[in-house]
Structure formats: structure tokens, C-alpha cells
Amino acid sequence: MSRLQELFARKNKQVLNVYCTAGYPGLNSTRTVMKALQRHGADLIELGMPYSDPLADGPVIQASGSRALQNGMTIAVLFEQLQGFRTEINIPVVLMGYMNPVLQYGFEKFCADAAAAGVDGLILPDLPEYEFETEYGPVIKQYGLDFIFLVTPETSGERVGKLDALSSGFLYAVSSSATTGKDKDFSSVAVYLQRLQEMQLKNPVLVGFGIKDRETFQSACQYANGGIIGTAYIQALENGTDVETATGNFLSSIQ
């Protein structure tokens, strides 16, 4: 089994996926942040690769990406930082980013280097389904990486089924069509999540966008296998004095 399969086999409720930006708050913070997340109870790390034009990211995550780019973060630097990280970190790690820098790096080289480093899966929101099926999916599979598609409340049932069939690891349920970090009314989201639950999908479902505290995390977990927190954690790092304390305080407030 892959690490993601092992995680959901062992724990299929209240799964906490935390997003962090590689190279933030400092260029060499990546491993420090990842270790702190594992130590304080994150089940899964979504490691963001900063990009100058991030379509789905709200202002806080955009700002963290801009800072990371100014710090000198690139995909090549990230893979250098990830060398040997599996000696310290055993929870699943997925890379989240956009196609442009990945294609510039070289798609197959990217997959090979991610797999060699010990990365478990990829989230590339702007990789179209057709191109995944015809060109990129086989390469991702060749290197043993999971690939996670996103669905939204506007995604038709038929398309949800198709994206679920193409995904492995988990399915990312975006709570609304807005960018990350917006406040959400989770009572309206509940109808959408119930619909996904009733579809008896192949993959576990994690909910992202707008989850920021214990209340919204529990609301997401009511109808899904867990939740994804990004903006609120980046803010905690931004406002904290050090990574360890900020991470400990933040995650203890969620769980």
C-alpha cells in the first residue's frame, strides 16, 4: 500500500491535512515546518510549490508564495531540501502547485525527482483531465505517485465520478468556487458534501478552502474523511515568534 492508502486504512475520520508553502517563512524553513507539523499531529502535509500566478490561492497563500520566491525557492531547491527527508518524516507528503513551473523543470524529471525524494502524490489544479488521461497520467503512474483531482459544488455528478476514478490517494473537495482563505457558511457546504458521501466514491474525500479552526474542521469532518487547512496555518506562522511554537499552538487549537 502507498502511504496515503495506509493512512486512510488506519484512520478514515478526522484526517488533518495541513498546507504549508515551501521556502516560507525562510528559504530553509521547509523541513523545519514539516517536522513541526508531524510532531504536533498533522496526518498529511500538502507542500505548496510557490508560483507567481497561483489561480486557486487567496491573498495570504499568494503572499507566502511571493515571499518564498523572493527567498530563492525553486523546484530544484525544493528537491535539494527534500533529499533524505524520509529519515525524519513518515507521514504522507503531497506536492501542490501549477503546471507552468513543473513543465519548465521537465514533467518526467519532476515526477522522477519527486518519487526519488519520497514524495507520495501531486495536486496540480490546472492540469486538465484530458491531458492527464492522454499524456501526463501514465508518467505520474510510472513513478508510483498518487494524483489528486479537485471537485467543487458545481462539478456534475458524472464528472465527480470520472475524476474520482482518475484520482488515487484521495479526492479534494473544494468547499466553494472561491479562492482559498474565504470565510464559508458550512451549512450550505453540507448539502454538497452529503451528495459526495452518497455517491460512495472510490477515494476518501478531504475538504479544503475556508477551514480555519476547530469548528470548521469538525463541520468538514461530519461528511468527509477530513479537512485541509492552509491559510489559517500560514497566518499562524506569520504571526508566531518561531515555527515550533506557532505550529504547536495552532494544531492544538484544531484537534
Buried (B, 14 or more C-beta within 10 A) or exposed (E): EBBBBEBBEEBEEBBBBBBBBBBBBBBEBBBBBBBBBBEBBBBBBBBBBBBEEBEBBBEBBBBBBBBBBEBEBBBEBBBEBBEEBEEEBEBBBBBBBBBEBBEEBEBEEBBBBBBEBBBBBBBBBBBEEEEBEEEBBEBBEEBEBBBBBBBBBEBEEEBBBBBBEBBBBBBBBBBBEBBBBBEBEBEEBBEBBEEBBEEEBEBBBBBBBBBBEEEBBBBBBBBBBBBBBBBBBBBBBBEBEEBBEBBBEBBEEBE
